[in-house]
Amino acid sequence: MGKGCLTVSKYFLFLFNLIFFLFGVAIMGFGLWLLLDNQSFIIVLNNSASVKVGCYILIAVGAFSMLMGFIGCVGAIYELRCLLGLYFACLLLILIAQITAGALIYFQKEMLNDEMSKIVAEVLDGYSGKNTSTEQAWDYIQKNMECCGWKDHQDWLGNQVIRNSSLVLFPCSCQNASLSSQNLTDSGFCKTQTADWPVYDTGCSDSVESWLVTNMGVVLGICLGVAFIELLGMVLSICMCRNVQEDYSKVPKY
């Protein structure tokens, strides 16, 4: 490889790793947001150890990506073979891990759906209308996604407040405005005079699935873009690793 090509590769690799570092910051921030934000869907699933583990994994992946970006930047600027080789090996491991995780999610989607159903059932059965953070999050989901329950509105029939009340109650956040002219609140329980609740027929699982299908192109585009960037980084790092002559005098000494 000529000196000019080596220089171009070096600065391309540096730029790539700067982007990779920022990407790691974004992933870690997303994991922290899911873990700490009281208005996100994750608060509904806060009783699931597997979901919390997923958040911690996101934070760890983000931190690792930041470290990898730093190693790649130093290896590229100072042309250090050992760091470039380490960077290539770690990128390869990350790519393999991503492919494995994607395959597991795809083949275990039925099990994940069952897990979600159990968690949401516990939330609905224990819903008290006291506006806890979990209840606020679930009300927000039902109101904005125009859905009721997980599979359908009958999931609410196991709720203790509804079962033990002498009145006909239904969750206010499920109200379908086209079926009722009442101006009700967005949380807690509301009264109705008939046995047929004026609520949405669609369950939230169908709404979530519909959202995923609608945005599948975006999700796939992001995944392919990340994989392409990682492959580009691997190619650049291995090319530099094969052609650089290490000169440790370039490395600053403290």
Stockholm file with secondary structure:
# STOCKHOLM 1.0

chainA/1-254         MGKGCLTVSKYFLFLFNLIFFLFGVAIMGFGLWLLLDNQSFIIVLNNSASVKVGCYILIAVGAFSMLMGFIGCVGAIYELRCLLGLYFACLLLILIAQITAGALIYFQKEMLNDEMSKIVAEVLDGYSGKNTSTEQAWDYIQKNMECCGWKDHQDWLGNQVIRNSSLVLFPCSCQNASLSSQNLTDSGFCKTQTADWPVYDTGCSDSVESWLVTNMGVVLGICLGVAFIELLGMVLSICMCRNVQEDYSKVPKY
#=GR chainA/1-254 SS CCHHHHHHHHHHHHHHHHHHHHHHHHHHHHHHHHHHCTTSGGGGGTTCHHHHHHHHHHHHHHHHHHHHHHHHHHHHHHTCHHHHHHHHHHHHHHHHHHHHHHHHHHHTHHHHHHHHHHHHHHHHHTCCSSCCHHHHHHHHHHHHHTCCSSSSGGGGGGCHHHHHCSSCEEEGGGBCTTTCCCCCCSSSEEECSSSSCCBCSSCHHHHHHHHHHHTHHHHHHHHHHHHHHHHHHHHHHHHHHHHCCCCGGGSCCC
#=GC SS_cons         CCHHHHHHHHHHHHHHHHHHHHHHHHHHHHHHHHHHCTTSGGGGGTTCHHHHHHHHHHHHHHHHHHHHHHHHHHHHHHTCHHHHHHHHHHHHHHHHHHHHHHHHHHHTHHHHHHHHHHHHHHHHHTCCSSCCHHHHHHHHHHHHHTCCSSSSGGGGGGCHHHHHCSSCEEEGGGBCTTTCCCCCCSSSEEECSSSSCCBCSSCHHHHHHHHHHHTHHHHHHHHHHHHHHHHHHHHHHHHHHHHCCCCGGGSCCC
//
